[in-house]
Amino acid sequence: MGPWRCLLLLPLLATALRAQQQQFMEYVERRLTLLEERISQWHDQSSRYSTELRDFKNQVLGMLETAEKEREAMRTEAESAAVRVDRLEREVDYLETQNPAPPCVEVDETLMEKQVATAKQRKNEKYTKLTDCSDTIASVRAMKILKRFGSASGLWTKDAAGNSEKIYVFDGTANDTVYVFPRMREFTLFSATRKAARIKLPYPWVGTGHLVYDGHLYYIRQQGPFQVIKFNLANKTVVDSSVFPAEEQIPVFGLSPFTYIEVAADEEGLWAIYATKEDEKNICLAKLDPTSLDIEQMWDTPCPRENAEGAFVVCGALHVVYNTRLPSRSRVQCVFDVSGTLAPEDASLVYFPKRYGSHSGMKYSPRERQIYAWDDGYQIIYRMEMKKKLEV
């Protein structure tokens, strides 16, 4: 091909090349436009999804907040219901205390005469011991003054038979409320009664001769003839009661005119210490059946009432504590052993350390071998040194 032909083809080739470039550019532009549309569509969808997710999140947060409020409201209602249930239980306990199961507390004159006659038939008989206890008090080993609580006269004690550590406090000589501390620590550390439970008794008590024994409270009620009330401390009901079968009772201790019957416990069981007009100079002793409150046996003792301030029983032997009208040093000056194994003249003359005044309550604990005493408002523990009766 000649040169002139080549020159003729060059413009044609340039035109064709420009046409292809234009087509390519148009193709690229179309692809870019489509890509931009897809990116815009994706952006719109992403924005919509973000908005929906944010709305869902806000909705869930609102639901959680509502659920938390409802949970708090339910918890408050549950606590309120628990408080109401607790109050209802206390009210039921109070109503049971105010309206206990009615025991036979009416005085049956025929039954009382029969009990007196039966007791008199066994009066001063020789006592057959239930245990092999042969100990007697040799001396006061130690004295511990716990605190000063309540009135000048009163009584404090533990359960003489059980293993409970509860402290029972009878403030005064006539009342219907007993304070119960869970342990000695709470009774010792706190001067107020806020740490104590209160037991309101169905009948008022009189004197300081009461006893807690094997989960029951034995206390004295005066309404006509004196009655011994057996009160269950667990369910707060009267289990039994008995008119004490002794005629024309008088205060058992000359220095404690508020106490007519002293219920005591020792290794042998329950005892009643009392006095009557029939032999008003001396103190009498009776063995009680803790289940039925029947008098099993009665004794006239040689221990005088005059200047006596309290008494307790140890291993079947009555120990009477004496003082003077102007309070001095207390002492065990008369001992009466119902089994006859300890003669009065062979017993140790036990002195208590000089303190504040005169004892209004003295409770012997057989399992601890110590005495819980109330002296002019002070609560005292006397730890006793024991010896065998034959060694005294």
Secondary structure, 3 states (H helix, E strand, C coil): CCHHHHHHHHHHHHHHHHHHHHHHHHHHHHHHHHHHHHHHHHHHHHHHHHHHHHHHHHHHHHHHHHHHHHHHHHHHHHHHHHHHHHHHHHHHHHHHHHCCCCCCCCCCHHHHHHHHHHHHHCCCCCCCCCCCCCEEEEEEEEEEEEEECCCCCEEEECCCCCCCCCEEEEECCEEEEEEEECCHHHHHHCCCCCCCEEEEEEEEEECCCCEEECCEEEEEEECCCEEEEEEECCCCEEEEEEECCCCCECCCECCECCCCEEEEEECCEEEEEECEHHHCCEEEEEEECCCCCCEEEEEEEEEECCCEEEEEEECCEEEEEECCCCCCCCEEEEEEECCCCCCHHHCCCEECCCCCCCEEEEEEECCCCEEEEEECCEEEEEEEEEEEHHHC
